[in-house]
């Protein structure tokens, strides 16, 4: 995206310089862009210069290398202290499926096991091969692997106070970040150069990819790809499992500018992990400009991976409702060929009718709202129409009046939301919705996977 825009500008301004332009364009590096993303700072500034890990509830736990604290950050940015003693040089960390946190202690050559209620015990130490540990990860069997910067090794730990060297050698240059893919291959991001090393389950290691900047932070696996923090290069990168590199965000100039990936800036991004559903990356940047060179304070930022949001498709055609308001609901119909979606909302008036009010058919409080909008990825902004003047099964002149908007969003194939704004009654709100029946979920998921 960057290079194509840049090339177009050059072509526009040098059409008369054919040879010079051609040579210049050949010198422009082709930068593959992973996808359209947005980068947003969440929460306040605090000291959190180590790695970060996300638990099963979506909270982010940020370690501070220069103290004994781990800070919990909610997805909305609220912070609280989770641990403030008992660790030393908190660097890499990772959760197991039970939300126990494995925390590296760089200065004391230990891996701490921290329970969800904050109880700390020693999981591994020097006798188990731990020397200046940084990254921690777990394979599908729950075996723990540690990247040891102090002696260029990856150690394997099948249980507490157990450990052996799994891989070592000159390929590892202060191994820093570490993660595991869905086939239990291990990937290690070096701190002292830009290489990412792949280690097979059999222990065979080789250079897998290289990240610009010659200095990597941490690495995580989600959505079938790897996400790497290019610390010195001030950028976030994606690697597919063939080792092909593409840029997620960051111009390469240090800063903390929020916005779309092509304009956002990072400053020494280090930790990286993903939300439980894989749709958001969380990273910790150093607050720019770090005039004292301390790598603190820090900020947590979210990178929304738009391509991983469910796109509206015909598998969403169904009856939907909110269980909290049973007896009301929505009929949603998607027309992919036209690029539009329609919604019919069966509901009631804003107040009960008078006791003596009657209707020849149905309840006098029954109301239908209809809406139509164009499809925009995972959502549609729809115009609400109110109809009146009709008589049951009779041709009459119907009056249609536009009255506000509905924003229809889908998080997955069985959950979404209807955000409404109806000026005539002064009402705004949001209705969570789910299907009445699940028959079409498989179709929705199949269409989304195309």
N, C-alpha and C positions, 0 to 999 in steps of 0.2 A: 504493500500500500504506500509506504513512504517513498520507495524508489520509483514506483509508477507515477506518482504525483510529481515528484522532482523531475523525472524524465520528460513528462508532458510540458512542464514549464520551460525546460531547456529547449525542447523542440519548437515551442511557440516563439521563443526569442532568438533563435539562431537558424531560421530556415535558409538564410542565404549563405551560411557557413557550413555547407554540407559535410565536407571532409572533417573539419574541426569538430563539428557537432558529433559526428559518428565516433570519432576517437574519444571524445569526452564521455559520451554515453557508455562506451565500452568500459570506461574506468569506474563507472558507478557500481558499487557492490549490490548484488541482488539480495535484499533482506526479505525473507519469507515472514509474513505476519500470520500468527497462529489463528486469531479470530478477533472479532470486535469485542472489546472488554471495556469496563469502566473501573476507575480506581478512586476510592474514597477513603479518607482518613476517618477512623472511628475512635471515640473516646479521647481522654486527655493525654497530655505528655507525661511520661513517667520513665523510670529507669528500668529498662528491660532489654539488655544487650545480648542475651543468649538466644537459644532457639525458642520456638513456640509449638504447642501441641493443642489439638482440639478434641474435647471429650465427646461422648455419645450424645450429649444434650446440646452440643453446639457451642459451649463456652470455650474461650481461648485462654490457655495458660502460658504465660510468658516468663521465661527464666531470665534473671539478671546475673550475668557473669561476674559482675563486680561487687556483689553482695550475697546475702543468704536469703533472698526473697524470690518468690514466684507470685506473680500477679494474675488474678483471674479477671478476664475481660469478657463481658457478655457481648452477643452479636450486635446489640444496640449501643455498646461503648461504655457501659457502666463498669467500674473497676473496684476490686476489693483484694486485700492481701490473702493469699491462700497459705503460703509458708513464709515465715520470716526468720527462721533459725534452723540449724541442723543440716545445712548443705553448704558447700564451699566451692565457689567457682562454677555456678550453675550454667551449664552449656546446653548440650542436646537433650531432648526429652521425647517420650512417646507414651501413648496410652495403650493398654491392652483392652480386650473387649469388655472387661468388668470395670473399666475406668480407674484401674490402678496406674499410677504414673511412674515410669522408669526415668529417673533423672540423673544425668551425668554430673559428677563433681570433679571438675578438671584439676583443681588444686589439691585434692585429697586422694586422687586415684581411686575413686569409688563410683559405683552405680547405686543410687538409693531407690528403694521401692516405697512409694508414697500412696497410701490408701485414699479412697475418696473423702474420708473424714480427716485426713491430714496426718495420719500416723506414719512415721518414717522408720524404715529398717534398711540394713545393708544387704543388697542383692549380690554384689560382686565387688572385689577389691584387687589389690596387687597380686595376691596369691592366685587369683583367677585370670591373670594376664592383663589387668586394667592398668594402663599407663597414660595419664593425661587424656581421659576420654572426652569425646565430643558427641557425635551422633549416636542415636540408639534407634533400633527398629525391631520388629517382631515378624517372623514368618507365619505361614498359615497354621503351623502346629504350635505356635506360641513360644518357639525358641527365640531367645533374644540375641541380637548381634550388635556389637559395639565398634565404632570407629575410634581407634586409639591414635591420637595425633603424636603422642610422646614416643612411640616406637614403631610407627608405620605399620600397624597390624589391624586386622579385623578379627575380633574374637567372637566365639560362639558359646552361648550360655544356655544349656537346656533346663537349668533350674538354679535356685539360690545357691551361692557360694560354689558354683561349678563353672568351669570355663576352659577352653582350649583355643589356640590360634587356628583360625579358619583360613586366612589368607594373609600374605605379607610380601614385602619386596619393594623394589624401587618404583613400581607403578604408583605406590601410595606416597603422597607428599603432604604430610599432615592431613590424613583423611578426616574430613569434617562432617558433611552431611551424609546420611545413609538412609536408604529405603528399600522396600521389597515390592516386586510386581506380583501379579496374580499367578505367576508360574514359579514363584519363590526364587527368581533371580534377584540378586542384590546389586544395587547401584550406589556407588560411593562418589561424592563430590570432593575433590581435593581443595584444600585451603591455599596451598603454596604454588599451585598452578591451576590452569583452567580445565583440566581433564576430569571427565566423569568415567569411572571404572566400572565395568560390569563383571560380576562374579556369578558363575553358574552354580546350581545346587551342588555340583561335584567339586566346587572350589577353584575352578579355572577362571583366571582373571585376565582381562584385556582392556585396553582403552576403548571406550564406547563412543565418546563424543568429546568436543571441546567447547567451552563457554568463553566468549570474549571477556577480556579483563584480567585473565591470568590469576584469578583469586575468587573462589566460590564460597558461597554461604551454604545453606542447607538445601535439601531435595526431598520431594514427596511424590507419591504415585497415586493417581486417581484418573478416572475416565479413560483408562487404557493408555495414558501417556504419563511422562515425567515432567515435573515442574521444578525448575532450578533457580536459585537466587544467585545472580551474577553480582557479587558483592562489590568488587572494585569497579566494575563496569556500570554500576547503577542501573541495572536492568533485570527484568524477569523473563525467563526463557522456558520454552516448551520443547521437549524431545519426544519424538515418537519412538516406538520400539525397534525401529530400524536405525536409530541414531540421527535422524534428520532433525535439524534445529530450526526453530521459528521463534520470533520475538513476540512476547505477550504485551509488555508495557515498558515504558522508560525510553527517553530520548538518548540516554547515555551521558547527559549533563546532570550533575548532582542537584537535587532539589526535592521538595515535597509537594509539588503541584498536583492537585486532584484533576480528574477529568478522563476523557477517552484515552485508551492505551497509547495512541500515537502522539498525544501531547503531554501526558502525565510524566512526572519526573520522580525518580527514586534517589535516595542517598544511602548507600551502603546497606541494601537489603540483606538480611541475614537469615532469620527463621522463616519457614514456610510450612503451612499445613492447609488442609482443605476442610470445608464444612462436611457434616455427615452425608449429605446428598451429593457432594462433589461439585456443586454449582458455584461455590465461592472459594477463592484462595484467601488466606490471611497471611500477612507478612509483617515483620517489624523493621522499619527503617530507622536510621539515626536521624534525629531532628537536625535539619540543615540550618547553619553551616558547620556546626561542631567546631567552634573557634578554638576550644581548648584541646581538641584531639582526643577526647576521652571516650568517644563512641557512645556517649549518653548525653542527654536523655533520648528517649525513643518514642516512636508513635506506632500504633497498630493501624494497618490499612487493609481494606478488603478489595479484592479484585473480582468483580462479578463476571463470570464466564458466560456471556450471553448465549453462546452456541449450545449450552447444555440446558437451557430452559426448554420446556415442552413447547413445541410449535403447534398452534391450533390446527387440527386436522379433522377429517370426517368421522374418525372414531370417537369423537366427543359428542356426536349426535345422540341425545338421550334426554331423559327426564332427570332433573337435579333438584336437590332440596337441602334445607338446613334443618337437621334434626331438632334444633331448639325451637323451631317454629313449624312443627309438623302440621300438615293440612294446607300449607302453601308451597309453592315451588316454581320451577322454571322448565320450559321446554327450549332446548338449544339445538339449532340446526346450522351446520357448517356447509357452505357451498364452495369447495376449494377451487373449482374452475372459474368461479366469478370473483374469488378473493373476498367473500363477504360471509358474515355470520348473522343469524337472526336469533332473537330471544323473545319469548313470551313469558311474562311473569304473572302467575295467578296469585293474587293477594287480597287484601281487604282494605277498606277505607281507614283513615287515620283515627277514627272514633267509631264507637258502636252507633248504629242508627237508632232513632227514637223507637221507643217500645211499640208504638202503634204503626211503625213503618212496615209496609208489606211489599212484596214483589210477586208478579205473576209466575215467575220462573226463578228458582234459586233464592239466594239470600240477598236482601237489599244492600248489604255491605260488600258484596263481591266486587272485585276490581281486576281488570286485566291491563297490564302495561306491555307494549311491544317495543322492540328496539332493533335497529339495524346498524351495522358498522363494518368497516373494512378490517381484514385480518392484518395484524402487525406482529408477526412472530408469535409470542406466547400470549398476546393480549389483543383486545379490540376495543376502541373507544366508540361507543354506539349512541346514536340519537334516539331518545325516547319519544314515542308517539302516543298521544291519548286520543282515542276515537269515541265519538258520541253520535247520537241521532239514529241509531239502528234499531230495528225491531226483529225479533226472532224469525229466522227463515223467511225474511221479506226483503225485497229490493227497495231500499230507501237511499236518500242522499246522506252519506256518511261524512261527518266532519272530522278532520284529522288535525291535531294541534301538536306542534313540537313542544316538549316540556322537559328540558334538561338532558343529562347524559348518564350513561352507564359505562363503566370500564370493566370489562370482563377479562379475567386473568385465570390461567391454569398453571398450577405448580407441577402437577403430574396428571396421569390419566384418570385419577379418581378424586382429585381435590382442586378447588379453585376458589375464586372470590368474585362477588358482584359488588363493586363500589358505585353507589348511586348519588346523584345530585339532582333534586327535583325542586326547582325554584318556586313553583306555584304553591307548594305546601311548606316551603322552607325546611325541607328535610335533606340531610346528608348522612351517609353511613356506609357500612360494609357488611356484606352477608357472606359467611363461609359456606361453600356448597360442596356436596358430594353426590354421587349417583344414587338413584333409587334402586337400581339393579346393576350388577357388575358384568353383564353379558358382553358389553362392547369394549372392555378394558384391553383385552388381548389385541383387538383390531387397532385401537388407539396406539398401543405400544409398538405394534408392527409398522404402522404408518410413520410413527415418530423415528423409528430406527432407519428409515430409508435415507 
